[in-house]
Amino acid sequence: MTGPLLEVRGLKVEIAVPGGMTRPVRGVDFSVAAGETLAIVGESGCGKSLTSLAIMGLLPRAARLAAETIALKGLSLIGLSESGWRRLRGERIAMIFQDPMTALDPCYRIGDQMAEVLRQHRPVSAEAARQRALELLTRVGISSPEQRLTQFPHQLSGGLRQRVMIAMALLCEPELIIADEPTTALDVTIQAQILHLLAEIQRDTGIGLILISHDLGVVAGVAHRIAVMYGGEIVEIGERDAILGRPLHPYTEGLMHSIPVPGETRRGETLGFIPGTVPRQTGELTRCGFLERCPYATGRSAAGPVPLREAADGRLVRCVLPLDGSGRDPAAWTRQAEGV
């Protein structure tokens, strides 16, 4: 295949609210190649999940979508009929939701739910569907898979339910999987196991993976590229090592300063943090969206909408500051955390 597996250009989502229109996604561009993991990170309210729901055709009825391009291996997803979406979801593109307890039907056994997904897209017998379900439950590391097929979701632990969700996403061997905060509700040990499992499956199958998270530390070990979202826009996107090694957008830098570094952060040391909250995305942007929370804000930040610019290493950054990282005070985030 030449070209990206998934291409998104100019993606916008608008939702009518009393007194106006909110714009939680404002012209997002990115692509995902086969076998690549793109991590989309940012705080809650930055537009990450709505971006993924737009790609899956699962936006709420009140939302209005506009885009120049949303294409899966050349197939345009814009204006796809509901029957077209039903054929596509699960077959070529699948999603792992944040809370499997709300994604799985509590009234049906695990085996029945998995068989239904497979038989929706494949002309297979009930026994063949059961064998495929057993194969995948084993593949994702679930012990006693025969017993799990007969259980209801509430009878499984959070980690097991998430593994079931991954197995269901793999049933029809999709080309792209979107994992929306797949480890948020899990403890640290299970988080690591789930992320390792996703990376292992991707290496074996060559699928494209979009991993959505609010935590740069979570995606550091599995992502190939990272897209940082803030206020409905991508503010920095590039290779993982470049972004984690030397973040150029102040928002990315603030996220990095808020993470304790093993072996470097001392007990009692003040961590950096980003003051304030993500603003409501109403009206048109007339300045940098991060202006009020940025310790480096200048008059140029308020002069108008800030476009993406290309840095020397090829990453794209939405900032008026020099893209070589010069002119920044390394103590700015610490002083901000201490209220100085």
C-alpha positions in Angstrom: 0.0 0.0 0.0 1.2 3.5 -0.8 0.1 6.4 1.3 -1.3 6.4 4.8 -3.8 3.8 6.2 -5.9 6.6 7.7 -5.8 10.2 6.6 -7.6 13.0 8.4 -7.5 16.6 7.2 -9.4 19.7 8.4 -11.6 17.7 10.9 -14.0 20.0 12.8 -16.8 19.2 15.2 -19.4 21.7 16.3 -22.2 21.3 18.8 -25.1 23.7 19.3 -25.5 24.8 22.9 -27.8 27.4 24.5 -26.6 30.8 23.4 -24.3 29.7 20.7 -22.0 27.0 19.2 -19.2 25.1 20.9 -16.3 23.9 18.7 -14.5 21.1 20.6 -12.5 20.0 17.5 -11.0 22.8 15.3 -9.4 21.7 12.1 -7.4 18.6 13.1 -4.9 17.1 10.7 -3.0 13.8 11.1 -2.4 10.4 9.4 -1.6 6.9 10.6 0.4 4.3 8.7 -0.1 0.6 8.8 1.9 -0.8 11.7 2.2 2.6 13.3 1.0 3.8 16.8 -0.1 7.4 16.9 -0.7 8.6 20.5 -3.1 11.6 20.9 -2.5 13.1 24.3 -4.0 16.1 26.3 -6.1 17.0 29.2 -9.8 16.1 29.5 -11.8 18.5 27.3 -9.1 18.9 24.7 -11.1 17.1 22.0 -9.3 13.7 21.9 -12.3 11.4 22.3 -14.6 13.5 20.0 -11.9 13.2 17.4 -12.0 9.4 17.7 -15.8 9.3 17.7 -15.8 11.4 14.5 -13.5 8.9 12.8 -15.8 6.0 13.9 -19.0 7.8 12.9 -20.3 7.7 16.5 -20.7 11.4 17.2 -23.8 12.3 19.2 -26.8 13.5 17.2 -26.3 17.1 18.3 -22.8 17.2 16.8 -22.1 18.5 13.3 -19.0 17.2 11.5 -17.0 18.9 8.8 -13.8 17.7 7.2 -11.7 18.0 4.0 -10.7 14.4 4.2 -11.4 11.4 6.4 -10.2 8.3 4.5 -9.4 4.8 5.4 -7.0 3.3 2.8 -8.5 5.5 0.2 -12.2 5.0 1.2 -13.8 8.3 2.1 -15.7 8.1 5.4 -17.4 11.4 5.0 -21.1 11.1 4.4 -21.0 7.3 4.8 -24.5 5.8 5.2 -25.5 4.0 8.4 -25.4 0.7 6.6 -22.0 1.5 5.3 -20.8 2.3 8.9 -22.2 -1.0 10.1 -20.2 -2.9 7.5 -17.1 -0.9 8.3 -17.1 -0.9 12.1 -15.6 -4.1 13.5 -14.6 -5.3 10.0 -12.0 -2.7 9.0 -11.9 -0.3 12.0 -12.5 -1.1 15.6 -12.6 0.7 18.9 -11.5 -0.1 22.4 -13.5 2.1 24.8 -12.4 3.6 28.1 -14.8 1.7 30.3 -15.5 -1.8 29.2 -18.3 -2.2 31.7 -20.4 0.3 29.8 -19.3 -0.9 26.4 -20.2 -4.6 27.1 -23.8 -5.6 27.4 -24.5 -6.7 31.0 -27.4 -8.9 29.9 -25.4 -11.2 27.6 -22.6 -13.7 28.2 -19.1 -12.9 26.9 -19.2 -15.7 24.3 -22.6 -14.6 22.9 -21.4 -11.0 22.5 -18.2 -12.0 20.7 -20.0 -14.5 18.4 -22.5 -11.8 17.5 -19.7 -9.4 16.4 -18.1 -12.0 14.3 -21.2 -13.4 12.6 -22.3 -9.8 11.8 -19.4 -9.6 9.4 -18.4 -13.2 8.6 -20.6 -16.1 7.2 -19.5 -18.6 10.0 -21.3 -21.1 12.1 -21.9 -20.7 15.8 -19.3 -23.3 16.6 -16.7 -21.6 14.3 -17.5 -18.2 16.0 -17.0 -19.9 19.5 -13.7 -21.3 18.4 -12.5 -17.9 17.1 -13.6 -16.3 20.4 -11.6 -19.0 22.4 -8.6 -18.4 20.2 -8.6 -14.6 20.8 -9.3 -14.8 24.5 -6.2 -17.1 24.8 -4.3 -14.6 22.5 -4.9 -11.7 24.9 -3.8 -13.7 27.9 -7.1 -14.7 29.5 -6.8 -17.9 31.5 -9.7 -20.5 31.4 -11.2 -19.0 28.2 -13.9 -21.6 28.1 -15.2 -20.5 31.5 -15.0 -16.8 30.5 -17.2 -17.4 27.5 -20.0 -18.4 29.8 -19.7 -15.5 32.2 -21.3 -12.1 32.3 -19.3 -8.9 32.2 -19.9 -8.1 35.9 -18.3 -11.5 36.8 -14.9 -10.4 35.4 -12.3 -8.0 36.9 -11.6 -4.7 35.2 -8.4 -6.0 33.6 -10.2 -9.1 32.2 -13.0 -6.9 30.8 -10.5 -4.7 29.1 -8.8 -7.8 27.6 -12.2 -9.0 26.4 -12.7 -5.7 24.7 -9.3 -6.0 22.9 -10.2 -9.6 21.8 -13.5 -8.3 20.4 -11.8 -5.6 18.5 -9.5 -8.2 16.9 -12.3 -10.6 15.9 -12.5 -9.6 12.3 -8.8 -8.6 11.9 -9.4 -4.9 11.4 -6.8 -2.6 9.7 -7.1 0.1 12.3 -7.9 0.1 16.1 -8.7 3.2 18.1 -8.0 2.7 21.9 -9.6 5.5 23.9 -8.0 5.8 27.3 -7.8 1.9 27.6 -5.9 1.9 30.9 -7.5 4.8 32.8 -9.6 2.7 35.1 -6.9 0.1 35.8 -4.1 -0.1 38.4 -0.5 0.6 37.4 0.5 -3.1 37.0 -2.5 -3.9 34.8 -2.0 -0.7 32.8 1.5 -1.9 31.9 0.2 -5.4 30.9 -2.5 -3.9 28.7 -0.1 -1.6 26.9 2.4 -4.4 26.4 -0.4 -6.5 25.0 -1.5 -3.8 22.5 2.1 -3.3 21.4 2.7 -7.1 21.0 -0.5 -7.5 19.0 0.4 -4.7 16.7 3.8 -6.1 16.0 2.2 -9.5 15.1 -0.6 -8.1 12.9 0.7 -4.9 11.5 -2.5 -3.0 12.3 -2.5 0.8 12.7 -3.2 2.0 16.2 -4.5 5.3 17.6 -3.9 5.4 21.4 -5.7 8.2 23.2 -4.5 9.2 26.6 -4.1 12.2 29.0 -0.7 10.9 30.2 2.5 11.2 28.2 4.1 8.7 30.6 1.6 6.0 29.6 2.2 6.3 25.9 6.0 6.8 26.1 6.8 3.1 25.7 4.4 2.2 22.8 3.9 5.2 20.5 5.9 5.9 17.3 4.5 9.4 17.0 2.7 11.7 19.4 0.1 14.3 18.7 -0.5 16.8 21.6 -4.0 18.3 21.6 -5.2 21.4 23.4 -8.4 23.4 23.0 -9.5 21.3 20.0 -6.3 21.7 18.1 -3.1 19.8 17.6 -0.4 22.0 19.1 2.5 19.6 18.5 3.0 16.5 16.5 6.1 14.5 15.7 8.3 11.6 16.5 8.0 10.3 20.0 11.6 10.6 21.0 11.9 14.1 19.7 8.8 15.3 21.6 9.6 13.5 24.9 13.3 14.5 24.7 12.7 18.2 23.9 9.1 19.4 23.9 8.7 22.7 21.9 5.2 23.7 22.7 4.7 25.2 26.2 1.7 23.0 26.8 3.7 19.8 26.0 6.5 21.2 28.2 4.0 21.7 31.0 2.7 18.2 30.7 6.3 16.9 30.9 7.1 19.0 34.0 4.1 17.6 35.8 5.4 14.0 35.6 7.8 12.8 38.3 11.0 11.3 36.7 12.2 8.1 38.4 15.7 8.6 39.8 15.7 12.3 39.2 12.6 13.8 41.1 13.5 14.0 44.8 11.0 13.4 47.6 9.3 16.6 48.6 10.4 18.4 45.4 7.7 20.6 43.8 6.4 19.4 40.5 5.5 21.8 37.8 1.8 22.1 36.9 -0.4 24.0 34.4 -2.6 26.5 36.2 -6.3 26.9 35.3 -8.4 24.7 33.1 -9.1 24.1 29.4 -11.4 26.9 28.3 -14.8 26.2 26.7 -14.3 26.2 22.9 -16.9 28.8 21.8 -16.5 31.3 19.1 -13.6 31.7 16.7 -10.0 31.7 17.9 -8.5 35.2 17.6 -5.2 34.4 19.6 -3.2 31.5 20.9 -5.6 29.1 22.7 -3.0 28.4 25.4 -2.3 32.1 26.1 -3.8 32.4 29.6 -2.0 29.4 31.0 1.4 29.9 29.3 4.4 31.1 31.4 6.1 32.4 28.2 3.2 34.3 26.7 4.1 37.4 24.7 2.2 40.1 22.8 2.6 38.1 19.7 0.6 35.3 21.3 -2.5 37.5 21.3 -1.9 38.9 17.8 -4.1 36.3 16.0 -4.6 32.6 15.4 -1.4 30.7 15.6 -0.6 28.3 12.6 1.4 25.1 12.8 5.1 25.7 11.9 7.7 23.1 11.0 10.7 22.7 13.3 14.2 21.6 12.2 13.5 18.0 13.1 10.3 17.9 11.0 7.7 18.1 13.8 4.9 20.6 13.6 4.4 23.1 16.4 1.6 25.7 17.0 3.5 28.4 18.8 5.0 31.9 18.2 8.1 31.1 20.2 11.4 30.2 18.5 11.3 26.6 17.5 14.9 25.9 18.5 13.8 26.1 22.2 15.8 29.2 22.8 14.7 32.1 25.1 13.0 30.0 27.7 13.5 30.1 31.4 13.8 26.5 32.7 12.6 27.6 36.1 9.3 29.1 34.8 7.1 26.1 35.5 8.6 25.6 39.0 7.9 29.3 39.9 4.4 29.0 38.5 3.8 25.9 40.7 5.1 27.7 43.8 3.0 30.7 43.0 5.9 33.0 42.5 
